[in-house]
Structure formats: C-alpha cells, structure tokens
C-alpha cells in the first residue's frame, strides 16, 4: 500500500464522519450530507484503484 492509499484510507472515513456529525447537529441537510459522503467515497475509490 502506498502512502497516498494510506492517506485516502484515513481521510475518507474522517470526511464521512464529519459530514454525518454536521447532519446530526442540524448544520447540513440530508441531501448535503449524502452528497458529501457519496462524493468523498467516489473520489477515494477512483484515486485508490488508479494507483
């Protein structure tokens, strides 16, 4: 596993957790939280498997 893949494996769950936390606090709406989670997972998957 390269350093970039390790970074993606660490950063993506943090982003997802932060989006869910903001949704629970009422800062983000459901659509905003869902789009943040889907975008971060999609970007991480593309970058992870293209290396």
N, C-alpha and C positions, 0 to 999 in steps of 0.2 A: 504494500500500500504506500503510495507516495504521500508527501507532505500535503499536497493540495487535496487529496482524497480524505486524509485525516481531518483537515480543516473543514471540508464540506460536511463530514460526518458529525463534527462538533457544532458547527454554526447552524445547520438546518434545524435540529431539534430546539435550539435556543430561540430561533426566529419563530418557530411554530408555537412554542410555549409562551413567548411574549405576546403573540397575536391572540392566543386564547385567553391569556390573562387580561389583556386590554378589552376583550369582548366581555369577560365576566365582570369587569369593573364598569362596563357601560360606555366605554370610550369609543369602541368600534361597533358598528352594526354587524349583523350576521353575514351579510354579503361581503363586507370589507374584510372580516376575519377569514372567511372562506377563501376569498381571492388571494389574500396574503399567504395563507397556508398552501394553497394549490400552486401558486407561482413559485414559492420557495422550494417546494418539493420537486416541481418540474425542472427548475433551473439546476438544482443539485443533482438530479438524476441525469440530465444531459451532460453536465460537466463531469460527473463521476464516471460515466461509461464512455466518454470520448477521450479519456486519457490513457 
